[in-house]
Amino acid sequence: MSDRICIHSNEKVDVRLSARDLLSCCDGCGIGCEGGFPGAAWDYWKQSGIVTGGSMEQQTGCEPYPFPTCSHHGKGHGPPCPQELYDTPDCLEDCQEKYPKKYADDKYFASNSYNVRDREEDIMRELMQNDREEDIMRELMQNGPMEVAFSVYADFMNYDEGIYHHVAGDYLGGHAVKLLGWGVENGTKYWLIANSWNEGWGEKGFFRILRGVDECDVESEVVGGMPRKTV
């Protein structure tokens, strides 16, 4: 969302939207720190708006994140992440004391939200894998990063580098990540994705996954939205 605001304002608006505001105030987005629904988060951005907020360490914006950076899966420079999930923070609807704006005045909105697969009028295109892949690539080029949900298996937890594809291990659950781009390495097509497990994991916080075959359902739920113009 923050990336798209920057892109579609021609870099005139460079803000970081508050993960805390979305996490704690969107009742229909899921179950807080225990997970949620990507499409609902983008719908919430359109309907209710989201204020600004950086990390706990930076303390920037209206509502910064309330939890410290930590090292996932035993890697990284920060302290290990706790074994138990944090409790979902309360919905404050208020900015931190030193911030110069009121909560309602700091909100940024989307003009729409959508699943990329649903944007095609011809339903037959959705049944054709090559066209789905091209639709996602076109959306990335025209409008910027998107959110994708995919199925996580045990072997993904051990990912270190390269192009991931599921080989073995039990299904662990779903995970939402940021789709940034695509490429080809030694003839193998891949998507480039930013994970949320910090730079000590994977390829400095990123990973690559097979492209064009809906690997681990990564091409099945691809959601985004367009920011409402502010400038």
C-alpha positions as CSV (number, residue, x, y, z in Angstrom):
1,M,0.0,0.0,0.0
2,S,2.8,2.4,1.0
3,D,4.7,1.5,-2.2
4,R,1.7,2.3,-4.4
5,I,1.1,5.6,-2.7
6,C,4.6,6.6,-3.6
7,I,4.5,5.2,-7.1
8,H,1.1,6.8,-8.1
9,S,2.0,10.2,-6.6
10,N,5.2,10.2,-8.7
11,E,7.2,10.0,-5.5
12,K,5.6,13.2,-4.1
13,V,4.0,11.3,-1.2
14,D,6.4,9.0,0.5
15,V,4.7,7.6,3.7
16,R,4.7,4.3,5.5
17,L,1.2,3.2,6.5
18,S,0.7,1.8,10.0
19,A,0.6,-1.9,10.3
20,R,-0.7,-1.5,13.9
21,D,-3.7,0.6,12.7
22,L,-4.7,-2.1,10.2
23,L,-3.9,-5.0,12.5
24,S,-5.9,-3.7,15.5
25,C,-8.8,-1.7,13.9
26,C,-9.9,-3.9,11.0
27,D,-12.4,-6.3,12.7
28,G,-13.2,-8.1,9.4
29,C,-9.6,-8.6,8.4
30,G,-9.0,-11.8,10.5
31,I,-7.8,-12.5,14.0
32,G,-5.2,-9.9,14.6
33,C,-1.7,-11.3,15.3
34,E,-3.0,-14.8,14.5
35,G,-3.5,-14.1,10.8
36,G,-6.1,-12.8,8.5
37,F,-7.4,-12.3,4.9
38,P,-5.4,-10.3,2.4
39,G,-8.3,-9.1,0.4
40,A,-10.2,-7.8,3.4
41,A,-7.2,-5.7,4.4
42,W,-7.2,-3.9,1.0
43,D,-11.0,-3.5,1.3
44,Y,-10.5,-1.9,4.7
45,W,-7.9,0.6,3.2
46,K,-10.6,1.7,0.8
47,Q,-13.5,1.9,3.2
48,S,-11.9,3.1,6.4
49,G,-8.4,4.4,5.5
50,I,-5.1,3.8,7.3
51,V,-2.9,6.2,9.2
52,T,0.9,6.4,9.0
53,G,3.3,4.6,11.3
54,G,6.8,3.2,11.2
55,S,8.6,0.6,13.3
56,M,8.8,0.5,17.1
57,E,12.5,1.5,16.8
58,Q,11.9,4.5,14.6
59,Q,8.7,5.7,16.3
60,T,7.6,7.7,13.2
61,G,4.1,8.5,12.0
62,C,0.8,8.5,13.8
63,E,0.7,4.9,15.1
64,P,4.1,3.2,15.1
65,Y,4.3,-0.6,15.4
66,P,4.2,-1.7,19.1
67,F,6.5,-4.7,18.9
68,P,10.3,-4.8,18.5
69,T,12.2,-6.2,15.5
70,C,13.3,-9.7,16.2
71,S,15.1,-12.6,14.5
72,H,12.9,-15.2,13.0
73,H,13.9,-18.9,12.8
74,G,17.2,-18.3,14.6
75,K,18.7,-16.1,12.0
76,G,19.4,-12.3,11.9
77,H,21.0,-9.7,14.1
78,G,18.2,-9.0,16.5
79,P,17.1,-11.0,19.5
80,P,15.1,-14.2,18.9
81,C,11.4,-13.8,18.3
82,P,9.2,-14.9,21.3
83,Q,7.8,-18.4,21.2
84,E,4.3,-17.1,21.8
85,L,2.4,-14.7,19.7
86,Y,1.9,-11.2,21.0
87,D,-1.6,-10.2,22.0
88,T,-3.3,-8.1,19.3
89,P,-3.0,-4.4,20.4
90,D,-6.1,-2.4,21.1
91,C,-7.5,-0.1,18.4
92,L,-6.5,3.3,19.6
93,E,-7.9,5.6,16.9
94,D,-5.4,8.2,18.2
95,C,-1.9,9.4,17.2
96,Q,1.1,9.2,19.4
97,E,1.5,12.4,21.5
98,K,4.3,14.0,19.6
99,Y,2.7,13.6,16.2
100,P,1.4,16.9,14.7
101,K,-1.8,15.5,13.1
102,K,-5.0,14.2,14.4
103,Y,-5.9,10.6,13.7
104,A,-8.7,11.3,11.3
105,D,-6.6,13.9,9.4
106,D,-3.7,11.4,8.9
107,K,-5.7,8.7,7.0
108,Y,-4.8,7.6,3.5
109,F,-7.4,5.8,1.4
110,A,-7.6,3.5,-1.6
111,S,-9.9,4.3,-4.5
112,N,-10.5,0.6,-5.1
113,S,-9.4,-2.9,-4.1
114,Y,-9.4,-6.0,-6.2
115,N,-8.1,-9.5,-6.8
116,V,-6.1,-9.4,-10.0
117,R,-7.7,-12.6,-11.3
118,D,-11.1,-10.9,-11.0
119,R,-10.2,-7.9,-13.1
120,E,-10.4,-9.9,-16.4
121,E,-13.9,-9.7,-18.0
122,D,-13.4,-12.9,-20.0
123,I,-13.8,-15.8,-17.5
124,M,-11.9,-18.1,-19.8
125,R,-8.7,-16.2,-19.3
126,E,-8.8,-17.0,-15.6
127,L,-8.8,-20.7,-16.6
128,M,-5.6,-20.3,-18.6
129,Q,-2.4,-20.3,-16.5
130,N,-0.3,-18.4,-19.0
131,D,-2.8,-15.6,-19.2
132,R,-3.0,-15.5,-15.4
133,E,0.8,-15.1,-15.2
134,E,0.8,-12.4,-17.8
135,D,-2.0,-10.5,-16.0
136,I,0.0,-10.5,-12.7
137,M,3.1,-9.3,-14.5
138,R,1.1,-6.5,-16.3
139,E,-0.4,-5.4,-13.0
140,L,3.1,-5.3,-11.4
141,M,4.5,-3.2,-14.2
142,Q,1.5,-0.8,-14.4
143,N,0.6,-0.3,-10.7
144,G,3.3,-1.7,-8.4
145,P,3.7,-4.4,-5.7
146,M,0.8,-6.6,-4.7
147,E,0.0,-8.9,-1.8
148,V,-0.1,-12.6,-2.4
149,A,-1.2,-15.5,-0.2
150,F,0.4,-18.9,-0.6
151,S,0.5,-22.3,1.1
152,V,3.5,-22.9,3.4
153,Y,5.0,-26.3,3.8
154,A,7.7,-27.5,6.2
155,D,10.5,-27.3,3.6
156,F,9.9,-23.6,3.1
157,M,11.0,-22.9,6.7
158,N,14.5,-24.1,5.7
159,Y,14.7,-21.9,2.6
160,D,18.1,-20.2,2.3
161,E,18.5,-19.2,-1.3
162,G,17.6,-20.0,-4.9
163,I,14.2,-20.6,-6.5
164,Y,11.9,-22.4,-4.1
165,H,9.5,-25.1,-5.0
166,H,7.8,-27.5,-2.7
167,V,9.4,-30.9,-2.4
168,A,8.6,-32.5,0.9
169,G,7.1,-31.7,4.3
170,D,3.7,-31.2,5.9
171,Y,1.4,-28.3,5.1
172,L,1.8,-25.7,7.9
173,G,-0.7,-23.0,6.9
174,G,-1.2,-19.9,4.7
175,H,1.1,-16.9,4.6
176,A,0.7,-13.4,3.0
177,V,3.7,-11.7,1.5
178,K,4.6,-8.8,-0.9
179,L,5.1,-9.6,-4.6
180,L,7.7,-7.3,-6.1
181,G,8.7,-8.6,-9.5
182,W,9.9,-11.5,-11.7
183,G,12.9,-12.9,-13.5
184,V,14.6,-15.9,-15.0
185,E,17.6,-17.8,-13.7
186,N,19.2,-20.5,-15.9
187,G,16.0,-20.9,-17.8
188,T,13.8,-21.2,-14.7
189,K,11.1,-18.5,-14.2
190,Y,10.5,-17.1,-10.8
191,W,8.6,-14.5,-8.8
192,L,10.5,-12.2,-6.5
193,I,8.8,-11.8,-3.1
194,A,9.5,-9.9,0.1
195,N,8.8,-11.9,3.2
196,S,8.1,-10.4,6.7
197,W,10.8,-12.4,8.6
198,N,13.5,-9.7,8.4
199,E,16.8,-9.6,6.5
200,G,18.4,-12.5,8.3
201,W,16.1,-15.0,6.6
202,G,16.3,-16.2,3.0
203,E,17.9,-13.9,0.5
204,K,18.3,-10.9,2.8
205,G,14.6,-11.1,3.7
206,F,13.4,-12.0,0.1
207,F,12.7,-15.2,-1.6
208,R,12.1,-16.5,-5.2
209,I,9.5,-19.0,-6.1
210,L,8.6,-20.8,-9.3
211,R,6.6,-18.7,-11.7
212,G,3.8,-19.7,-14.1
213,V,2.7,-23.0,-12.4
214,D,0.8,-21.6,-9.4
215,E,3.5,-23.0,-7.1
216,C,2.0,-23.4,-3.6
217,D,-1.0,-21.5,-4.8
218,V,1.0,-18.3,-5.1
219,E,-0.8,-17.1,-8.2
220,S,-4.3,-17.9,-6.9
221,E,-4.9,-14.9,-4.5
222,V,-3.2,-11.8,-5.8
223,V,-4.7,-8.7,-4.4
224,G,-4.1,-5.0,-4.7
225,G,-5.7,-1.6,-4.9
226,M,-5.2,1.9,-6.2
227,P,-4.5,4.8,-3.8
228,R,-6.9,7.7,-3.7
229,K,-5.1,10.7,-5.2
230,T,-3.8,13.1,-2.6
231,V,-1.7,15.5,-4.8
